[in-house]
Amino acid sequence: MDDFIAARSQMALSLGFHIIFSCIGMVMPFFMAVSHYKWLKTNDEVYKNLTKAWSKGVAIFFATGAVSGTMLSFELGLLWPKFMDHAGPIFGMPFSLEGTAFFIEAIALGFFLYGWNKLNKWFHWFTGMVVGVSGLASGILVVAANAWMNSPAGFDFVNGKYLNIDPIQAMFNRAWFSQALHMCLAAFTATGFAVAGVHALMILRNRNAAFHLKAFKIAAVFACIAALLQPLSGDISAKDVAKRQPAKLAAMEALYQTEKPAPLLIGGIVNEKDKTVKGAIKIPGALSFLAHGDFKAEVKGLDQIPENEHPPVAVTHYAFQIMVGIGTLLLLVSLTYFFILFKKKPLTEKRWLLKLFVFAIPLGYIALEAGWVVTEVGRQPWIIYGIMRTKDAVTPMPGIAYSFYIFSAIYVSLSIIVTFLLYRQIKMVPVLYNKPETK
């Protein structure tokens, strides 16, 4: 493995792990806050126990997210020093603000975890909300920094120099809103379905049904609303990418030739050597509509883009198909769930629906990872789109492959530890939360 591939692999691995931890840290506090609110309004001890159980999960993922996020910060400087040398002064603002949001989240989480029976009950609930809002803000700020890499702004690039730097314009670049919206909805969808699925499994096993049913309902509502909204944000993102990054859109759809109108491909096997796609289902004019809002519009293909600026088409196309396919499946599950609620059917009698949620436990995160593959691989060969190539930003230091192996071992260890802690937490539910509290 050469050092360039090792550096890219290490960043991909680090981001792949961190995105899961950070998404759960962004979303779970809101589940916790809803449960806490229901306890304050109803005085139902099950909601109080659920809030305490979820808060421990939030603490676990906050700690692991802090570790993986810190590692990522070092990796940016160590693996991509030329990138940070030029980009740091331009897009450093969202990272510095993210650090502030992180510390606010840490302080609020401390208040929440240790504030039971010590703080005013509504102030205690408020601290839980602050955990969620600051976590969400952290995610949006990091995505704004990534959006800048896709849509560089806030500077003038003259003779290889970055002049007239405007950090505000850089942070609020043209891509930040569409990416942040899509990412936030993806986080709620993935985490919501994962949490709901775990509690659905416990209901199917008839373990602490009252506890897990309440938890399932809260998580499922968040997940299903987000899944229904996600296609709208996807449409906004597609139209934005069509304007700013036509090469990425062409790779997503494996569109080798410019077409008017352009069909939308479902599936298909990409042959990058022959520049063909076999076995795909074509929907006439659909890509033209998704990209430009017009079924007869022209969509630029890779034939109009220099060969040395083509992204890896197969990887981008397959990742996009996975993301859209899973998103569509979760949309159908969401519609089914709301139909059952509308009919006022007891969820415990719909075991098939609970099994659907169990099946969906990993799907949201698979789609999430696939979406990030589309974002990052589809931008190649650029690290700053149209300005700096990825190969020009990598460190000249040798031995990066060994760093990749070490970091891989660290992340595997973190995953094992987190899985063990969560498994133990779920197993302890009947022990910790199935008894009345002693005064």
C-alpha positions in Angstrom: 0.0 0.0 0.0 1.5 3.3 -1.0 1.4 6.3 1.3 -1.2 8.2 -0.7 -3.7 5.3 -0.6 -2.8 4.7 3.1 -3.6 8.3 4.0 -6.9 8.2 2.1 -7.8 4.9 3.7 -7.0 6.1 7.2 -9.2 9.2 6.7 -12.0 7.1 5.2 -11.8 4.7 8.2 -11.7 7.5 10.7 -14.6 9.3 9.2 -16.6 6.1 8.8 -16.4 5.3 12.5 -16.7 8.9 13.7 -19.8 9.6 11.7 -21.7 6.9 13.5 -20.6 8.1 17.0 -21.3 11.7 16.1 -24.8 11.0 14.6 -25.9 9.1 17.7 -24.5 11.9 19.9 -26.5 14.5 17.8 -29.8 12.7 17.9 -30.1 10.6 21.1 -30.3 13.7 23.4 -33.5 14.7 21.7 -35.0 11.3 22.3 -33.9 11.6 25.9 -35.4 15.1 26.2 -38.8 13.9 24.9 -38.9 11.0 27.3 -37.8 13.4 30.2 -40.6 15.8 29.2 -43.2 13.1 29.2 -42.1 12.1 32.7 -42.3 15.6 34.0 -45.9 16.0 32.5 -47.2 12.5 33.4 -45.1 11.5 36.4 -44.9 8.0 34.8 -41.8 6.3 36.3 -41.2 4.3 33.1 -40.4 7.6 31.2 -38.0 8.6 34.0 -36.3 5.2 33.8 -36.1 5.4 30.0 -34.5 8.9 30.2 -31.9 7.6 32.6 -31.2 4.6 30.4 -30.8 6.7 27.3 -28.7 9.3 29.1 -26.1 6.5 29.8 -26.0 5.6 26.1 -25.5 9.3 25.3 -22.6 9.4 27.7 -21.0 6.4 26.1 -21.2 7.8 22.6 -20.2 11.2 23.7 -16.9 9.8 25.2 -16.2 7.7 22.1 -17.1 10.5 19.8 -14.7 12.8 21.6 -11.9 10.3 21.2 -12.5 9.7 17.5 -13.1 13.4 16.8 -9.8 14.3 18.5 -8.0 11.7 16.4 -9.5 13.2 13.2 -8.3 16.6 14.1 -4.7 15.4 14.4 -5.1 13.4 11.2 -6.1 16.4 9.2 -2.8 18.2 10.1 -0.6 15.1 10.0 -1.8 13.5 6.8 -2.8 16.6 4.8 -0.4 19.3 5.9 -0.4 21.2 2.6 -4.2 21.2 2.6 -4.4 22.6 6.2 -1.6 25.1 5.5 -3.8 26.8 2.8 -7.3 25.9 3.9 -6.9 26.3 7.7 -7.1 30.2 7.7 -10.1 30.1 5.4 -12.4 27.4 6.9 -11.0 27.4 10.4 -14.0 29.3 11.8 -16.6 26.4 11.7 -14.0 24.2 13.4 -13.4 26.7 16.2 -17.1 27.2 16.7 -17.5 23.4 16.7 -15.0 23.3 19.6 -17.1 25.8 21.5 -20.3 23.8 20.9 -18.5 20.6 22.0 -17.5 22.2 25.3 -21.0 23.5 25.9 -22.3 20.0 25.2 -19.9 18.5 27.6 -20.8 20.9 30.4 -24.6 20.4 29.8 -24.2 16.7 29.8 -22.4 16.8 33.1 -25.2 18.9 34.6 -27.8 16.4 33.2 -26.1 13.2 34.3 -25.5 14.4 37.9 -28.4 16.8 38.3 -31.1 14.2 39.2 -32.8 15.3 42.5 -30.3 18.2 42.7 -31.4 20.8 40.1 -34.8 22.4 39.4 -36.7 19.8 37.4 -37.3 22.1 34.4 -33.7 23.4 34.5 -32.6 19.8 34.5 -34.7 19.1 31.4 -33.3 22.2 29.8 -29.7 21.0 30.2 -30.7 17.9 28.3 -32.0 20.0 25.5 -28.8 22.0 25.5 -26.9 18.7 25.0 -29.0 18.0 21.9 -28.9 21.5 20.4 -25.1 21.9 20.9 -24.5 18.4 19.5 -26.6 19.2 16.4 -24.8 22.6 16.1 -21.4 20.7 16.2 -22.5 18.4 13.4 -23.8 21.3 11.2 -20.5 23.3 11.7 -18.4 20.3 10.7 -20.6 19.7 7.6 -20.2 23.4 6.7 -16.4 22.9 6.7 -16.8 19.8 4.5 -19.2 21.8 2.2 -16.5 24.4 1.7 -14.3 21.6 0.3 -17.1 20.9 -2.3 -17.9 24.6 -2.9 -14.8 26.7 -2.0 -15.7 30.3 -1.2 -14.4 33.2 0.9 -11.1 33.9 -0.9 -9.5 34.9 -4.2 -7.1 32.4 -5.7 -4.5 34.4 -7.6 -1.2 33.0 -8.9 -1.4 30.1 -6.4 -2.1 32.3 -3.4 -5.2 32.6 -1.3 -6.0 36.3 -0.9 -8.9 38.4 0.5 -10.0 35.7 2.9 -13.6 36.0 4.3 -14.2 33.3 6.9 -18.0 34.1 7.1 -18.5 33.6 3.4 -16.3 30.5 3.5 -18.5 29.0 6.3 -21.8 29.9 4.6 -20.8 28.6 1.2 -23.3 27.6 -1.5 -23.2 23.9 -0.4 -23.5 24.2 3.4 -27.3 24.4 3.7 -28.1 21.5 1.4 -25.4 19.3 2.9 -26.3 20.2 6.5 -30.0 19.6 5.9 -29.4 16.2 4.2 -26.9 15.2 6.9 -29.2 16.1 9.9 -32.2 14.3 8.4 -29.9 11.3 7.7 -28.7 11.3 11.3 -32.2 11.3 12.7 -33.3 8.6 10.2 -30.3 6.3 10.9 -30.3 6.7 14.7 -34.0 6.6 15.0 -34.4 3.3 13.1 -31.5 1.8 14.9 -32.8 2.7 18.4 -36.4 1.8 17.5 -35.2 -1.5 16.1 -33.3 -2.5 19.2 -36.4 -1.7 21.3 -38.6 -3.6 18.8 -36.4 -6.6 19.3 -36.9 -6.5 23.1 -40.7 -6.2 22.6 -40.7 -9.3 20.3 -38.8 -11.1 23.1 -41.4 -9.9 25.6 -38.8 -8.3 27.8 -40.0 -5.2 29.8 -42.6 -4.5 27.2 -43.9 -1.3 28.7 -40.4 0.2 28.9 -39.4 -0.8 25.4 -42.8 0.1 23.8 -42.5 3.7 25.0 -38.9 3.9 23.9 -39.9 2.4 20.5 -42.7 4.9 19.9 -40.4 7.9 20.6 -37.6 6.7 18.4 -39.9 5.5 15.6 -41.7 8.8 15.2 -38.4 10.7 14.9 -37.0 8.2 12.4 -40.1 8.0 10.2 -40.6 11.8 10.0 -37.0 12.2 9.0 -37.3 9.4 6.5 -40.3 11.1 4.9 -38.5 14.5 4.7 -35.3 13.0 3.4 -36.3 12.8 -0.3 -37.1 16.5 -0.3 -33.6 17.3 1.0 -32.1 14.8 -1.5 -33.9 16.7 -4.3 -32.3 20.0 -3.0 -28.9 18.3 -2.9 -29.2 16.8 -6.3 -30.1 20.2 -7.9 -27.2 21.9 -6.0 -24.7 19.2 -7.1 -25.9 19.5 -10.7 -24.9 23.2 -10.7 -21.7 23.1 -8.8 -20.2 19.6 -9.4 -21.5 18.2 -12.7 -18.7 15.5 -12.6 -20.0 14.2 -9.3 -23.6 14.0 -10.6 -22.4 12.3 -13.8 -20.5 9.7 -11.7 -23.5 9.2 -9.3 -25.6 8.2 -12.4 -22.8 6.8 -14.4 -23.7 9.3 -17.2 -20.8 8.9 -19.6 -22.5 10.8 -22.4 -24.3 14.2 -22.2 -28.0 13.5 -22.8 -31.1 15.7 -23.4 -33.3 14.5 -21.9 -31.2 12.3 -19.5 -32.6 9.1 -18.0 -32.4 8.1 -14.3 -30.6 4.8 -13.8 -31.7 2.2 -11.3 -29.0 -0.4 -10.6 -26.7 -1.4 -13.4 -23.1 -2.7 -13.6 -20.5 -0.1 -14.5 -17.6 -0.9 -16.9 -15.2 2.0 -16.4 -12.9 0.7 -19.1 -15.6 0.7 -21.8 -17.5 3.5 -20.2 -20.8 1.6 -20.3 -23.5 0.6 -17.8 -25.2 -2.8 -18.3 -28.4 -4.1 -16.8 -29.7 -0.8 -15.5 -33.4 0.2 -15.5 -33.8 3.6 -17.2 -36.5 6.1 -16.3 -36.7 8.5 -19.3 -36.1 12.2 -18.4 -36.1 11.6 -14.7 -32.5 12.6 -14.2 -33.1 15.8 -16.2 -36.0 16.6 -13.8 -34.1 15.8 -10.6 -31.1 17.9 -11.8 -32.8 20.8 -13.3 -36.6 20.5 -12.6 -37.3 20.0 -16.3 -37.9 16.6 -17.9 -36.3 17.8 -21.2 -33.2 19.5 -19.8 -29.7 18.6 -20.8 -27.5 16.9 -18.2 -23.7 17.2 -18.7 -22.0 13.8 -18.9 -18.4 12.9 -18.3 -17.6 13.3 -22.0 -17.6 17.1 -21.4 -15.2 16.8 -18.4 -11.4 16.3 -18.8 -10.4 12.7 -18.3 -8.1 13.6 -15.4 -10.9 15.2 -13.5 -13.2 12.2 -13.6 -14.2 10.7 -10.2 -14.1 6.9 -9.7 -17.4 6.2 -11.4 -18.2 2.7 -10.2 -17.7 3.4 -6.5 -19.7 6.6 -6.6 -22.5 5.0 -8.6 -22.8 1.9 -6.5 -22.7 4.0 -3.2 -25.4 6.3 -4.6 -27.6 3.4 -5.6 -27.2 1.9 -2.1 -28.1 5.2 -0.4 -31.2 5.8 -2.5 -32.3 2.2 -2.4 -32.2 2.0 1.4 -33.7 5.5 1.7 -36.7 4.3 -0.4 -37.1 1.2 1.7 -37.1 3.2 5.0 -39.6 5.6 3.4 -42.0 2.7 2.7 -41.5 1.4 6.3 -42.3 4.9 7.6 -45.5 5.2 5.6 -46.5 1.8 6.8 -45.9 2.8 10.4 -47.9 6.0 10.2 -50.7 4.1 8.5 -50.8 1.6 11.4 -50.9 4.6 13.9 -53.7 6.2 11.9 -55.7 3.0 12.1 -55.0 2.9 15.9 -53.8 -0.7 15.8 -51.9 -1.9 18.8 -48.2 -2.2 17.8 -47.7 -5.3 19.9 -50.2 -7.1 17.7 -48.2 -6.2 14.5 -45.2 -8.4 15.0 -44.4 -8.2 11.3 -44.0 -4.4 11.6 -41.7 -4.8 14.7 -39.7 -7.3 12.7 -39.3 -4.7 9.9 -37.8 -2.3 12.3 -35.4 -4.9 13.6 -34.4 -5.6 10.0 -33.8 -1.9 9.6 -31.4 -1.5 12.5 -28.2 -1.3 10.4 -29.8 0.0 7.2 -29.8 3.7 8.1 -26.1 3.7 8.9 -25.3 1.8 5.8 -27.1 4.5 3.8 -25.3 7.1 5.8 -21.9 5.7 5.0 -22.8 5.3 1.4 -23.9 8.9 1.3 -20.5 10.0 2.6 -18.8 7.8 0.0 -20.7 9.7 -2.7 -19.7 13.1 -1.2 -16.0 12.3 -0.8 -15.3 9.9 -3.6 -17.4 11.9 -6.0 -15.3 15.0 -5.3 -12.1 13.3 -6.4 -9.5 14.0 -7.7 -10.0 17.3 -5.7 -9.5 17.9 -2.0 -10.6 21.5 -2.6 -12.9 21.3 -5.6 -11.3 22.9 -8.6 -8.4 24.4 -6.6 -6.2 21.7 -5.0 -5.9 18.0 -6.0 -5.9 15.4 -3.2 -2.5 14.0 -4.3 -0.9 17.4 -3.9 -2.1 17.8 -0.3 -0.8 14.5 1.2 2.1 14.5 3.6 5.6 13.6 2.1 6.5 11.6 5.2 6.9 7.9 4.6 5.4 5.0 6.6 1.8 6.1 6.5 0.7 2.5 6.0 1.8 1.6 9.5 -0.2 4.6 10.9 -3.2 3.2 9.0 -2.8 -0.2 10.6 -2.5 1.3 14.1 -5.5 3.5 13.7 -7.5 0.6 12.4 -6.7 -1.4 15.5 -7.7 1.5 17.7 -11.1 1.9 16.0 -11.8 -1.8 16.1 -11.0 -1.7 19.8 -13.3 1.3 20.3 -16.1 -0.5 18.5 -15.7 -3.7 20.6 -15.8 -1.6 23.8 -18.8 0.4 22.8 -20.7 -2.7 21.7 -19.9 -4.4 25.0 -21.0 -1.4 27.0 -24.3 -1.0 25.1 -25.0 -4.7 25.3 -24.5 -4.6 29.1 -26.7 -1.5 29.3 -29.6 -3.2 27.5 -29.2 -6.4 29.6 -29.3 -4.3 32.8 -32.7 -2.7 32.0 -34.8 -5.1 34.0 -32.3 -4.9 36.9 -32.0 -1.2 37.1 -35.3 0.1 35.9 -37.9 -2.6 36.7 -38.0 -1.8 40.4 -39.5 1.2 42.3 -37.0 3.6 43.5 -36.2 3.7 47.2 -36.6 7.0 48.8 
